[in-house]
Protein backbone atom coordinates (compact mmCIF):
# COMPACT_ATOMS: atom_id res chain seq x y z
CA UNK A 1 0.00 0.00 0.00
CA UNK A 2 1.31 3.43 -0.91
CA UNK A 3 0.97 6.46 1.32
CA UNK A 4 -1.18 8.11 -1.36
CA UNK A 5 -3.60 5.15 -1.23
CA UNK A 6 -3.70 5.43 2.56
CA UNK A 7 -4.53 9.14 2.35
CA UNK A 8 -7.31 8.55 -0.18
CA UNK A 9 -8.89 5.81 1.92
CA UNK A 10 -8.49 7.74 5.18
CA UNK A 11 -10.16 10.80 3.67
CA UNK A 12 -13.03 8.70 2.37
CA UNK A 13 -13.54 6.63 5.51
CA UNK A 14 -13.08 9.37 8.12
CA UNK A 15 -13.39 12.63 6.16
CA UNK A 16 -10.33 14.79 5.58
CA UNK A 17 -10.46 16.73 8.86
CA UNK A 18 -10.97 13.69 11.06
CA UNK A 19 -8.40 11.68 9.08
CA UNK A 20 -5.76 14.31 9.84
CA UNK A 21 -6.75 14.45 13.50
CA UNK A 22 -6.83 10.66 13.87
CA UNK A 23 -3.41 10.12 12.30
CA UNK A 24 -1.96 12.81 14.54
CA UNK A 25 -3.78 11.99 17.81
CA UNK A 26 -4.86 8.34 17.92
CA UNK A 27 -2.47 6.21 19.95
CA UNK A 28 -2.25 2.87 18.16
CA UNK A 29 -1.64 0.13 20.71
CA UNK A 30 -1.07 -2.39 17.90
CA UNK A 31 1.96 -0.30 16.92
CA UNK A 32 3.45 0.03 20.38
CA UNK A 33 1.64 3.23 21.29
CA UNK A 34 2.69 5.24 18.23
CA UNK A 35 0.37 7.55 16.36
CA UNK A 36 0.03 7.00 12.61
CA UNK A 37 2.36 9.94 11.90
CA UNK A 38 4.95 8.58 14.32
CA UNK A 39 4.62 5.14 12.75
CA UNK A 40 5.26 6.58 9.27
CA UNK A 41 8.34 8.38 10.60
CA UNK A 42 9.50 5.07 12.12
CA UNK A 43 9.08 3.32 8.75
CA UNK A 44 6.22 1.08 9.82
CA UNK A 45 4.61 -0.28 6.64
CA UNK A 46 1.69 1.88 5.55
CA UNK A 47 -0.68 -1.10 5.38
CA UNK A 48 0.03 -1.95 9.05
CA UNK A 49 -0.68 1.64 10.04
CA UNK A 50 -3.95 1.63 8.08
CA UNK A 51 -5.11 -1.64 9.68
CA UNK A 52 -4.22 -0.39 13.17
CA UNK A 53 -6.03 2.92 12.61
CA UNK A 54 -9.12 1.14 11.30
CA UNK A 55 -9.07 -1.28 14.22
CA UNK A 56 -8.76 1.60 16.69
CA UNK A 57 -11.85 3.25 15.22
CA UNK A 58 -13.89 0.08 14.58
CA UNK A 59 -14.05 0.56 10.81
CA UNK A 60 -15.86 -2.41 9.24
CA UNK A 61 -13.75 -4.57 6.95
CA UNK A 62 -15.88 -3.77 3.90
CA UNK A 63 -15.11 -0.04 4.19
CA UNK A 64 -11.35 -0.35 4.63
CA UNK A 65 -9.98 -1.31 1.27
CA UNK A 66 -11.75 -0.03 -1.79
CA UNK A 67 -11.91 3.58 -2.74
CA UNK A 68 -15.42 4.71 -3.59
CA UNK A 69 -13.89 7.02 -6.21
CA UNK A 70 -12.37 4.01 -7.95
CA UNK A 71 -15.74 2.25 -7.89
CA UNK A 72 -17.38 5.24 -9.56
CA UNK A 73 -14.69 5.37 -12.26
CA UNK A 74 -15.34 1.70 -13.14
CA UNK A 75 -19.05 2.24 -13.73
C-alpha positions as CSV (number, residue, x, y, z in Angstrom):
1,X,0.0,0.0,0.0
2,X,1.3,3.4,-0.9
3,X,1.0,6.5,1.3
4,X,-1.2,8.1,-1.4
5,X,-3.6,5.2,-1.2
6,X,-3.7,5.4,2.6
7,X,-4.5,9.1,2.3
8,X,-7.3,8.5,-0.2
9,X,-8.9,5.8,1.9
10,X,-8.5,7.7,5.2
11,X,-10.2,10.8,3.7
12,X,-13.0,8.7,2.4
13,X,-13.5,6.6,5.5
14,X,-13.1,9.4,8.1
15,X,-13.4,12.6,6.2
16,X,-10.3,14.8,5.6
17,X,-10.5,16.7,8.9
18,X,-11.0,13.7,11.1
19,X,-8.4,11.7,9.1
20,X,-5.8,14.3,9.8
21,X,-6.7,14.4,13.5
22,X,-6.8,10.7,13.9
23,X,-3.4,10.1,12.3
24,X,-2.0,12.8,14.5
25,X,-3.8,12.0,17.8
26,X,-4.9,8.3,17.9
27,X,-2.5,6.2,19.9
28,X,-2.3,2.9,18.2
29,X,-1.6,0.1,20.7
30,X,-1.1,-2.4,17.9
31,X,2.0,-0.3,16.9
32,X,3.4,0.0,20.4
33,X,1.6,3.2,21.3
34,X,2.7,5.2,18.2
35,X,0.4,7.5,16.4
36,X,0.0,7.0,12.6
37,X,2.4,9.9,11.9
38,X,5.0,8.6,14.3
39,X,4.6,5.1,12.7
40,X,5.3,6.6,9.3
41,X,8.3,8.4,10.6
42,X,9.5,5.1,12.1
43,X,9.1,3.3,8.7
44,X,6.2,1.1,9.8
45,X,4.6,-0.3,6.6
46,X,1.7,1.9,5.5
47,X,-0.7,-1.1,5.4
48,X,0.0,-2.0,9.0
49,X,-0.7,1.6,10.0
50,X,-4.0,1.6,8.1
51,X,-5.1,-1.6,9.7
52,X,-4.2,-0.4,13.2
53,X,-6.0,2.9,12.6
54,X,-9.1,1.1,11.3
55,X,-9.1,-1.3,14.2
56,X,-8.8,1.6,16.7
57,X,-11.9,3.3,15.2
58,X,-13.9,0.1,14.6
59,X,-14.0,0.6,10.8
60,X,-15.9,-2.4,9.2
61,X,-13.8,-4.6,6.9
62,X,-15.9,-3.8,3.9
63,X,-15.1,0.0,4.2
64,X,-11.4,-0.4,4.6
65,X,-10.0,-1.3,1.3
66,X,-11.8,0.0,-1.8
67,X,-11.9,3.6,-2.7
68,X,-15.4,4.7,-3.6
69,X,-13.9,7.0,-6.2
70,X,-12.4,4.0,-7.9
71,X,-15.7,2.2,-7.9
72,X,-17.4,5.2,-9.6
73,X,-14.7,5.4,-12.3
74,X,-15.3,1.7,-13.1
75,X,-19.0,2.2,-13.7
